[in-house]
């Protein structure tokens, strides 16, 4: 994924390149550990199945992290994140591939910077919506 190098390249309609992450059982266990989330539904497959799910669930905050990583990878090191949010709308389980897509929906110039609003979606490999989101990113204005 190539990052934005010049803020003037950011215009409404620009699509973010797809950002992909495989939700492995190891990744889910580690994310639970670093976030102090001890709920068995994220690491115990038998327990998750007893609750009616096909496998362990991707954590709600991991959906947010995947969306945010997509934005930051696209925006590049000169960008400043101004706002970010998402809603969990569907589940994902171990083994699913999460794919984030997005689009620039608005751009405005502000003193010394260029500010873009983004619309985001995270879907699984079946195309099911897991988490819609939004972000606002700013870059220093060009010379």
MOHU-V460849 format. One record per residue. N is the residue number from 0. RES is the residue in one small letter. PHI is phi in whole degrees, 0 to 359 (999 if undefined). Layout:
BEGIN
{{N:RES:PHI} {N:RES:PHI}}
END
This chain:
BEGIN
{{0:x:999} {1:x:269} {2:x:272} {3:x:297} {4:x:250} {5:x:226} {6:x:301} {7:x:291} {8:x:282} {9:x:267} {10:x:225} {11:x:305} {12:x:97} {13:x:295} {14:x:266} {15:x:284} {16:x:294} {17:x:302} {18:x:244} {19:x:240} {20:x:213} {21:x:270} {22:x:271} {23:x:282} {24:x:297} {25:x:295} {26:x:300} {27:x:294} {28:x:297} {29:x:296} {30:x:297} {31:x:300} {32:x:295} {33:x:286} {34:x:257} {35:x:56} {36:x:258} {37:x:266} {38:x:292} {39:x:298} {40:x:297} {41:x:262} {42:x:220} {43:x:246} {44:x:299} {45:x:297} {46:x:296} {47:x:301} {48:x:295} {49:x:294} {50:x:268} {51:x:96} {52:x:258} {53:x:288} {54:x:193} {55:x:297} {56:x:269} {57:x:290} {58:x:294} {59:x:302} {60:x:287} {61:x:292} {62:x:302} {63:x:299} {64:x:296} {65:x:296} {66:x:301} {67:x:295} {68:x:299} {69:x:298} {70:x:297} {71:x:294} {72:x:295} {73:x:286} {74:x:290} {75:x:88} {76:x:288} {77:x:273} {78:x:278} {79:x:239} {80:x:282} {81:x:258} {82:x:205} {83:x:201} {84:x:198} {85:x:203} {86:x:230} {87:x:280} {88:x:242} {89:x:211} {90:x:267} {91:x:224} {92:x:234} {93:x:308} {94:x:96} {95:x:290} {96:x:261} {97:x:264} {98:x:235} {99:x:258} {100:x:236} {101:x:196} {102:x:211} {103:x:285} {104:x:253} {105:x:201} {106:x:223} {107:x:218} {108:x:269} {109:x:231} {110:x:305} {111:x:78} {112:x:205} {113:x:243} {114:x:240} {115:x:236} {116:x:256} {117:x:241} {118:x:253} {119:x:232} {120:x:218} {121:x:246} {122:x:234} {123:x:272} {124:x:293} {125:x:271} {126:x:89} {127:x:285} {128:x:290} {129:x:260} {130:x:204} {131:x:279} {132:x:206} {133:x:210} {134:x:210} {135:x:236} {136:x:232} {137:x:234} {138:x:233} {139:x:299} {140:x:293} {141:x:294} {142:x:297}}
END
